[in-house]
Amino acid sequence: MHSKGHHSEIILEPSGGWNGLELEFLKWKGSRGDWAVSRRVVSYNKLKWALFSFQPYKSPGMDGIMPIMLQQGFELLAGKLLMLLRASLALGYIPVSWRHSRVVFIPKPGKSLTQAKSLRPISLTSFILKILEKLIDRHIRGGVLVEKPLHQNQYAYRAGMSMETALFQVVKRLEKCLEHKEIALGAFLDIEGAFDNTSFKTIITDARERGLEETCCRWIEFMLRGRLVHTSLISSSINAKVTRGCPQGGVLSPLL
């Protein structure tokens, strides 16, 4: 169901999902600058690139929508998707159905299954949300990270960088020390639960300091703080709101 005004269109989720959204929606306003940013981030060509970059039958979120559904109907859905994603970014608002994620637990290699920390929680989120995450990720990497790049020794989650390139640099330095008959001293630190324990405030503060537009910072903060997770095992289930960390399996999470 939708109603059209002179300048805007309000979309209501089917099946009675967003009760009272037409009243809540009035609280969310985007400036002309916000809409300009959303148009730069979400264009037709970028939307098509993001959607078709997903494997067709990837596991869906709680809405049950797999990429293949959106890919097969892209030409029919493109206009509505553009409008929805631009509105979400410009208004700093994420629809309730996009915020729900189903958490599944994957055993870590070589770990005993008798302890909870031996399992890696993976969040299965809506692919509509993932599309916008991918577009914002592209926007950040092609914008502020070009002007203010990550540290040169940051090897994880960067194109062309990996564990192998990090090890290559370590071996190179060790060989140099051996060649000059010097002593090499190394300190190795493993930050436990980095994904799960990262502070929302730290992420947003760093994004603002790097010069990311406030439109994107506001959306990212809403995405992190508004997440609702659901998990179940046999006959038990838990629903919770997340207070810190990034969702493992989220498109933006590695960069954040």
Disulfide bonds with the S-S distance in Angstrom:
none
